[in-house]
């Protein structure tokens, strides 16, 4: 693909990002970062533009507001902007699950360590465009250097990821803890390092969101 095409494509992303920040709600301006680029968006007042029929959002551990303004997929995160709140889910700790039930083929579940959302699209094409944008974080920085373009990266992403997350105070097991390690579909799974607010720590193996071992106190290593 020609260099001109790639530059034009980046220019389109840049322009879309500029207009997004220009018209985004004041409380969503906190999302703005120098390297954050907009790849896809859906607005409540213009659902037909992205083919979104409905969005049901709720936190895993707390009741979330149902009034949402927009969904935005960036190169490093996906954000759900509500009327008075912004929920940010940072890649790579964001997973998608497509419903296989008859009649729900256009329903997608987006989830992370503590939040989940269900999005229903008007048709398969709109759903595919959304999923396509959700997969770009893995190769976004490298694709132009190697001569590849956005459209070439469409493969399914692995369920196993590695990343860092600070849990909210509402989490029933790891409230206010920090975790750095392996994940499987939104839960700590595999080798990881967990630090509690009182400086206790656990470094070892996790299975399906639960630690397998004993927590120790070792403030010198924190």
PLY file of the C-alpha trace (Angstrom):
ply
format ascii 1.0
element vertex 222
property float x
property float y
property float z
element edge 221
property int vertex1
property int vertex2
end_header
0.00 0.00 0.00
1.35 3.43 -0.94
2.84 5.88 1.54
0.22 8.42 0.48
-2.59 6.07 1.45
-1.06 5.46 4.85
-0.55 9.17 5.45
-4.12 9.93 4.37
-5.38 7.26 6.73
-3.42 8.73 9.63
-4.66 12.19 8.67
-8.26 10.96 8.90
-7.61 9.51 12.35
-5.98 12.78 13.40
-8.90 14.88 12.16
-11.45 12.63 13.85
-9.48 12.86 17.08
-9.31 16.66 16.87
-13.07 17.01 16.37
-13.76 14.53 19.15
-11.86 16.62 21.72
-13.36 19.82 20.36
-16.94 18.70 21.01
-16.53 16.20 23.85
-18.29 17.02 27.16
-16.21 18.94 29.68
-16.02 16.00 32.07
-14.67 13.82 29.25
-11.72 16.12 28.61
-9.84 14.18 31.29
-9.43 11.46 28.67
-7.21 13.67 26.55
-3.61 12.53 26.19
-0.94 13.55 23.64
-0.66 10.08 22.07
-4.32 9.06 22.33
-6.05 8.76 18.95
-9.71 8.08 18.18
-10.46 4.99 16.08
-14.26 4.64 16.47
-17.12 6.32 18.32
-20.86 6.12 18.89
-22.93 8.96 20.30
-26.28 8.57 22.02
-27.77 11.36 19.92
-26.44 9.86 16.67
-26.67 6.12 17.17
-27.40 5.46 13.52
-23.93 6.71 12.54
-22.27 3.71 14.20
-25.21 1.32 13.95
-25.69 1.09 17.70
-29.21 0.21 18.82
-28.70 0.11 22.58
-26.06 0.02 25.30
-26.47 -1.60 28.68
-23.66 -0.78 31.03
-22.99 -1.89 34.55
-20.02 -2.27 36.83
-19.18 -5.75 37.98
-19.25 -4.75 41.63
-21.37 -1.58 41.80
-24.52 -0.27 40.17
-23.61 2.07 37.34
-25.71 4.81 35.77
-27.65 3.87 32.66
-27.56 7.30 31.02
-24.64 7.26 28.58
-23.52 9.88 26.09
-20.93 8.14 23.94
-18.57 5.23 23.47
-15.08 5.92 22.15
-12.41 3.46 21.09
-8.87 4.84 21.17
-5.57 3.24 20.26
-4.90 2.56 23.96
-8.30 2.39 25.68
-12.07 2.28 25.32
-14.17 4.86 27.16
-17.84 4.86 28.12
-18.91 8.45 28.74
-21.95 8.79 30.97
-23.79 11.99 31.85
-21.67 12.67 34.92
-18.96 10.04 34.76
-16.35 8.50 32.49
-15.41 4.83 32.66
-12.06 4.05 31.05
-10.94 0.51 30.27
-7.29 0.38 29.26
-5.90 -2.08 26.76
-4.74 -4.80 26.89
-7.11 -5.56 29.79
-10.27 -5.31 27.69
-11.99 -8.35 26.22
-14.92 -8.80 23.85
-17.40 -11.65 23.63
-19.82 -12.07 20.76
-23.15 -13.70 21.47
-23.88 -16.91 19.57
-27.51 -17.14 20.64
-30.08 -17.04 17.87
-31.50 -13.54 17.65
-28.54 -12.03 19.52
-25.90 -12.31 16.79
-25.39 -8.54 16.89
-24.85 -8.36 20.66
-21.31 -7.81 21.97
-20.13 -7.90 25.56
-17.17 -5.70 26.42
-15.57 -6.42 29.77
-12.47 -5.88 31.89
-11.35 -6.51 35.47
-14.24 -4.52 36.99
-16.65 -3.29 34.31
-18.79 -4.81 31.61
-21.05 -3.44 28.89
-23.45 -5.00 26.42
-23.79 -3.28 23.04
-26.40 -4.22 20.46
-25.76 -3.29 16.82
-28.17 -2.88 13.92
-26.44 -5.51 11.79
-23.36 -7.70 11.43
-21.45 -5.06 9.44
-21.68 -2.46 12.22
-20.72 -5.07 14.79
-17.71 -6.10 12.72
-16.53 -2.49 12.40
-16.68 -2.14 16.18
-14.77 -5.38 16.80
-12.22 -4.38 14.17
-11.47 -1.14 16.02
-11.32 -2.95 19.36
-8.47 -5.14 18.07
-6.17 -2.37 16.85
-4.33 -1.66 20.10
-2.06 -4.67 19.70
-0.40 -3.55 16.47
-1.30 0.13 16.22
2.20 1.56 16.78
3.99 -0.82 14.42
1.74 -1.16 11.41
2.88 1.98 9.57
6.56 1.26 10.21
6.21 -2.17 8.60
4.15 -0.97 5.66
0.93 -2.47 6.96
-2.37 -0.70 7.45
-5.18 -0.86 9.95
-7.32 -3.19 7.87
-4.74 -5.98 7.87
-4.99 -6.64 11.61
-8.27 -8.45 12.05
-7.24 -11.66 13.81
-8.88 -12.72 17.04
-6.93 -11.68 20.12
-5.84 -14.21 22.75
-7.80 -14.52 25.98
-4.58 -14.57 27.96
-3.05 -11.15 28.54
-0.46 -9.54 30.77
-0.97 -6.16 32.42
-1.23 -3.90 35.45
-4.46 -2.88 37.19
-5.39 -1.00 40.34
-8.64 -2.36 41.73
-11.31 -0.02 43.04
-12.40 -0.07 46.66
-15.61 -1.88 45.61
-13.92 -5.10 44.54
-14.95 -7.88 46.99
-11.56 -9.62 47.03
-8.92 -7.11 45.97
-10.31 -3.72 47.01
-7.68 -0.96 46.53
-5.06 -3.57 45.63
-2.66 -3.36 42.70
-2.00 -6.37 40.51
0.65 -6.89 37.87
0.74 -10.17 36.02
-1.19 -12.60 33.86
-4.93 -12.43 33.13
-7.51 -14.65 31.51
-10.76 -13.05 30.36
-10.82 -10.28 32.95
-9.50 -12.23 35.94
-6.00 -12.70 37.39
-4.87 -16.09 36.14
-1.32 -17.39 36.08
1.77 -15.76 37.57
1.19 -12.39 39.20
2.15 -9.91 41.89
-0.53 -8.48 44.21
0.00 -5.66 46.72
-2.64 -4.88 49.37
-3.29 -1.36 50.78
-1.71 -2.41 54.10
1.49 -3.39 52.24
0.91 -7.12 52.38
1.91 -8.81 49.17
1.48 -12.01 47.27
3.71 -13.13 44.44
2.79 -16.43 42.92
0.00 -18.16 41.06
-3.61 -17.09 40.52
-6.47 -19.20 39.21
-9.74 -17.75 37.93
-9.36 -14.58 39.99
-8.21 -16.24 43.21
-4.73 -16.49 44.67
-3.25 -19.89 45.38
-0.93 -19.48 48.33
-0.32 -17.35 51.40
-0.12 -13.57 51.63
3.01 -12.25 53.34
4.14 -8.89 54.67
7.42 -7.68 53.23
7.52 -3.90 53.22
11.21 -3.83 52.27
10.46 -5.23 48.84
7.62 -2.80 48.09
0 1
1 2
2 3
3 4
4 5
5 6
6 7
7 8
8 9
9 10
10 11
11 12
12 13
13 14
14 15
15 16
16 17
17 18
18 19
19 20
20 21
21 22
22 23
23 24
24 25
25 26
26 27
27 28
28 29
29 30
30 31
31 32
32 33
33 34
34 35
35 36
36 37
37 38
38 39
39 40
40 41
41 42
42 43
43 44
44 45
45 46
46 47
47 48
48 49
49 50
50 51
51 52
52 53
53 54
54 55
55 56
56 57
57 58
58 59
59 60
60 61
61 62
62 63
63 64
64 65
65 66
66 67
67 68
68 69
69 70
70 71
71 72
72 73
73 74
74 75
75 76
76 77
77 78
78 79
79 80
80 81
81 82
82 83
83 84
84 85
85 86
86 87
87 88
88 89
89 90
90 91
91 92
92 93
93 94
94 95
95 96
96 97
97 98
98 99
99 100
100 101
101 102
102 103
103 104
104 105
105 106
106 107
107 108
108 109
109 110
110 111
111 112
112 113
113 114
114 115
115 116
116 117
117 118
118 119
119 120
120 121
121 122
122 123
123 124
124 125
125 126
126 127
127 128
128 129
129 130
130 131
131 132
132 133
133 134
134 135
135 136
136 137
137 138
138 139
139 140
140 141
141 142
142 143
143 144
144 145
145 146
146 147
147 148
148 149
149 150
150 151
151 152
152 153
153 154
154 155
155 156
156 157
157 158
158 159
159 160
160 161
161 162
162 163
163 164
164 165
165 166
166 167
167 168
168 169
169 170
170 171
171 172
172 173
173 174
174 175
175 176
176 177
177 178
178 179
179 180
180 181
181 182
182 183
183 184
184 185
185 186
186 187
187 188
188 189
189 190
190 191
191 192
192 193
193 194
194 195
195 196
196 197
197 198
198 199
199 200
200 201
201 202
202 203
203 204
204 205
205 206
206 207
207 208
208 209
209 210
210 211
211 212
212 213
213 214
214 215
215 216
216 217
217 218
218 219
219 220
220 221
